[in-house]
Amino acid sequence: MPSVSTRRPPRPRESSPPSLTIRNVVVAGHRTSVRLEPVMWEALRDIARSREMPVNDLVTEIDRDRGAPSLTAAIRVYIVGFYREAAGIGAIDPVGVPLPM
């Protein structure tokens, strides 16, 4: 006798996660791939433009000063810190801990 499956219908997703975009960057002369959300890539380009430097140079600087375990995490922490400081909220250290104002 065949068994009848009583599978539940899949839950509707509230929102799908944003897709990640993979881009190659050159860090200290070495090419590597970084996966970030499109809005993070846009923010990184905006920051590099405001500092009048190429994105690769900015990423090299982030990599050199990072305390985060991965380059992708270090870039995200840097972007958040940049905008927190611009908003007057205060900076965060390289591992993401708020610094006293």
Backbone as JSON, one array per atom type, in Angstrom:
{
  "sequence": "MPSVSTRRPPRPRESSPPSLTIRNVVVAGHRTSVRLEPVMWEALRDIARSREMPVNDLVTEIDRDRGAPSLTAAIRVYIVGFYREAAGIGAIDPVGVPLPM",
  "N": [[0.84, -1.17, 0.0], [0.66, 2.18, -0.93], [2.31, 4.91, 0.63], [0.98, 7.91, 1.98], [1.98, 11.13, 1.57], [2.27, 13.71, 3.87], [3.2, 16.29, 3.5], [3.9, 19.62, 4.39], [2.83, 22.65, 2.85], [5.23, 24.86, 1.33], [6.47, 27.6, 3.27], [5.56, 30.95, 2.68], [8.01, 33.25, 1.74], [9.03, 36.06, 3.59], [10.65, 38.11, 2.65], [12.99, 37.88, 0.09], [16.48, 37.26, 0.46], [18.89, 39.81, -0.34], [20.59, 39.61, -3.43], [23.96, 38.57, -3.82], [26.8, 40.14, -5.21], [29.57, 39.26, -7.06], [32.78, 40.5, -7.31], [35.96, 41.17, -8.76], [38.8, 42.34, -7.1], [41.84, 44.15, -6.64], [44.13, 43.63, -4.26], [46.72, 44.93, -2.6], [48.3, 44.36, -4.83], [47.5, 41.78, -5.49], [45.07, 39.79, -7.02], [41.74, 39.23, -6.02], [38.55, 37.77, -5.17], [35.5, 39.26, -4.16], [32.48, 39.07, -2.4], [29.64, 40.94, -2.2], [26.64, 42.71, -1.28], [24.75, 44.51, -3.75], [24.18, 47.18, -2.9], [26.19, 47.59, -1.04], [28.47, 47.52, -2.65], [27.97, 49.83, -4.11], [28.08, 51.75, -2.05], [30.77, 51.45, -1.31], [32.06, 52.31, -3.65], [31.15, 54.97, -3.64], [32.37, 55.94, -1.3], [35.08, 55.63, -1.95], [35.19, 57.41, -4.11], [34.6, 59.8, -2.76], [36.88, 60.03, -1.27], [38.67, 60.39, -3.2], [40.08, 58.25, -4.49], [41.0, 55.13, -6.06], [38.82, 52.25, -5.99], [40.19, 49.82, -5.57], [42.48, 50.68, -4.18], [41.32, 51.65, -1.84], [40.19, 49.29, -0.82], [42.53, 47.86, -0.41], [43.63, 49.38, 1.66], [41.66, 48.96, 3.63], [41.97, 46.21, 3.98], [44.58, 46.09, 4.98], [44.3, 47.32, 7.46], [42.45, 45.78, 8.79], [40.51, 44.1, 11.33], [38.68, 42.26, 11.29], [37.68, 38.86, 10.57], [37.5, 38.19, 7.84], [37.97, 39.54, 4.54], [35.65, 40.48, 3.29], [33.92, 40.87, 5.49], [35.4, 42.83, 6.81], [35.22, 44.93, 4.96], [32.47, 45.49, 5.06], [32.23, 46.31, 7.77], [33.87, 48.56, 7.69], [32.42, 50.22, 5.9], [30.02, 50.62, 7.35], [31.1, 51.91, 9.6], [32.13, 54.22, 8.38], [29.79, 55.57, 7.54], [28.47, 55.82, 9.99], [30.19, 57.53, 11.34], [29.99, 59.76, 9.65], [27.37, 60.41, 10.15], [27.55, 61.34, 12.66], [27.35, 59.62, 14.74], [29.36, 58.14, 15.74], [32.43, 56.35, 15.54], [33.42, 52.94, 14.74], [35.48, 50.28, 15.89], [37.93, 48.23, 14.09], [36.91, 45.6, 14.41], [34.29, 45.93, 14.76], [33.27, 46.98, 17.15], [31.69, 49.53, 18.95], [33.3, 52.66, 19.36], [34.22, 54.84, 22.06], [32.82, 58.14, 22.21]],
  "CA": [[0.0, 0.0, 0.0], [1.5, 3.37, -0.99], [2.16, 5.85, 1.75], [0.53, 9.23, 1.6], [2.83, 12.16, 2.15], [1.53, 14.84, 4.45], [4.12, 17.44, 3.51], [3.32, 20.96, 4.49], [3.22, 23.53, 1.74], [6.32, 25.74, 1.75], [6.09, 28.9, 3.82], [5.94, 32.07, 1.82], [9.1, 34.05, 2.3], [8.67, 37.45, 3.83], [11.41, 38.79, 1.6], [14.17, 37.1, -0.24], [17.7, 38.01, 0.77], [19.44, 40.46, -1.53], [21.61, 38.79, -4.09], [25.34, 39.04, -3.67], [27.51, 40.35, -6.45], [30.99, 38.94, -6.93], [33.65, 41.35, -8.11], [37.39, 41.02, -8.53], [39.53, 43.53, -6.68], [43.27, 43.94, -6.48], [44.52, 44.01, -2.9], [48.18, 44.91, -2.47], [48.87, 43.73, -6.02], [46.98, 40.42, -5.68], [43.65, 39.78, -7.39], [40.89, 38.37, -5.2], [37.12, 37.97, -5.39], [34.76, 39.7, -2.98], [31.02, 39.0, -2.58], [28.91, 41.93, -1.41], [25.36, 43.14, -1.81], [24.93, 45.66, -4.66], [24.2, 48.45, -2.16], [27.51, 47.72, -0.41], [29.39, 47.91, -3.72], [27.69, 51.23, -4.39], [28.62, 52.54, -0.94], [32.23, 51.39, -1.39], [32.44, 53.21, -4.74], [30.9, 56.35, -3.19], [33.4, 56.3, -0.32], [36.33, 55.79, -2.7], [35.07, 58.65, -4.87], [34.7, 60.94, -1.83], [38.28, 60.1, -0.82], [39.45, 60.59, -4.42], [40.99, 57.13, -4.67], [40.38, 53.96, -6.68], [38.25, 51.25, -5.08], [41.23, 48.86, -5.21], [43.34, 51.27, -3.14], [40.53, 51.68, -0.6], [40.1, 47.91, -0.31], [43.87, 47.52, 0.11], [43.73, 50.05, 2.97], [40.77, 48.24, 4.56], [42.59, 44.91, 4.25], [45.77, 46.32, 5.81], [43.9, 47.73, 8.81], [41.3, 45.01, 9.27], [40.53, 43.25, 12.5], [37.66, 41.25, 11.01], [38.29, 37.62, 10.09], [37.51, 38.08, 6.39], [37.99, 40.82, 3.84], [34.26, 40.9, 3.09], [33.44, 41.4, 6.77], [36.13, 44.08, 7.06], [34.65, 45.97, 4.09], [31.16, 45.86, 5.62], [32.48, 47.06, 9.01], [34.4, 49.86, 7.27], [31.32, 51.0, 5.33], [29.15, 51.03, 8.46], [31.84, 52.9, 10.38], [32.21, 55.47, 7.61], [28.51, 56.26, 7.58], [28.2, 56.19, 11.39], [30.98, 58.73, 11.63], [29.4, 60.85, 8.88], [26.1, 60.76, 10.79], [27.84, 61.86, 13.99], [27.01, 58.6, 15.73], [30.61, 57.65, 16.3], [33.1, 55.32, 14.76], [33.56, 51.6, 15.32], [36.83, 49.77, 15.65], [37.96, 47.31, 12.97], [36.15, 44.38, 14.62], [32.87, 46.26, 14.85], [32.87, 47.42, 18.48], [31.6, 51.0, 18.99], [34.33, 53.36, 20.11], [33.65, 55.96, 22.82], [32.88, 59.42, 21.49]],
  "C": [[0.89, 1.24, 0.0], [1.24, 4.28, 0.19], [1.75, 7.22, 1.2], [1.39, 10.26, 2.33], [1.97, 13.3, 2.67], [2.47, 16.04, 4.58], [3.35, 18.74, 3.61], [3.71, 21.77, 3.25], [4.34, 24.46, 2.22], [5.78, 27.07, 2.25], [6.44, 29.99, 2.82], [7.03, 32.87, 2.5], [8.63, 35.48, 2.46], [9.4, 38.35, 2.84], [12.64, 37.96, 1.33], [15.41, 37.93, 0.05], [18.25, 38.66, -0.49], [20.52, 39.59, -2.14], [22.98, 39.42, -3.89], [25.97, 39.15, -5.05], [28.99, 40.08, -6.2], [31.78, 39.85, -7.86], [35.1, 41.03, -7.77], [37.97, 42.36, -8.12], [41.0, 43.16, -6.56], [43.66, 44.51, -5.13], [46.03, 43.82, -2.78], [48.83, 44.13, -3.63], [48.37, 42.32, -6.31], [45.49, 40.48, -5.97], [42.9, 38.79, -6.51], [39.43, 38.69, -5.5], [36.45, 38.34, -4.08], [33.28, 39.64, -3.32], [30.35, 39.97, -1.63], [27.55, 42.19, -2.06], [25.59, 44.35, -2.72], [24.99, 47.0, -3.93], [25.54, 48.66, -1.46], [28.56, 48.1, -1.44], [29.22, 49.39, -4.05], [28.27, 52.14, -3.3], [30.15, 52.57, -0.99], [32.73, 52.32, -2.49], [32.26, 54.68, -4.33], [31.98, 56.81, -2.22], [34.73, 56.53, -1.03], [36.32, 57.1, -3.49], [35.24, 59.86, -3.94], [36.13, 61.11, -1.32], [39.24, 60.27, -1.98], [40.53, 59.52, -4.59], [40.27, 55.99, -5.36], [39.86, 52.99, -5.63], [39.33, 50.25, -4.64], [42.15, 49.4, -4.12], [42.61, 51.32, -1.8], [40.44, 50.29, 0.01], [41.45, 47.45, 0.23], [44.07, 48.14, 1.49], [42.87, 49.33, 4.02], [41.4, 46.92, 4.96], [43.78, 45.07, 5.19], [45.39, 46.59, 7.26], [42.85, 46.84, 9.45], [41.58, 44.22, 10.53], [39.51, 42.14, 12.32], [38.32, 40.02, 10.4], [38.34, 37.47, 8.57], [37.51, 39.47, 5.77], [36.58, 41.35, 3.64], [33.69, 41.51, 4.37], [34.12, 42.74, 7.07], [35.58, 45.22, 6.21], [33.31, 46.43, 4.64], [31.33, 46.71, 6.89], [32.99, 48.46, 8.66], [33.28, 50.76, 6.76], [30.39, 51.5, 6.44], [29.83, 52.1, 9.29], [31.93, 54.24, 9.69], [30.92, 56.26, 7.73], [28.08, 56.62, 9.0], [28.94, 57.48, 11.74], [30.41, 59.94, 10.89], [28.09, 61.33, 9.51], [26.31, 61.32, 12.2], [27.51, 60.87, 15.1], [28.26, 58.08, 16.42], [31.15, 56.5, 15.5], [33.03, 53.98, 15.48], [34.96, 51.12, 15.02], [36.79, 48.7, 14.56], [37.2, 45.99, 13.17], [34.68, 44.67, 14.88], [32.38, 46.72, 16.2], [32.8, 48.95, 18.49], [32.71, 51.58, 19.85], [33.69, 54.51, 20.88], [33.82, 57.25, 22.05], [33.62, 60.45, 22.3]]
}
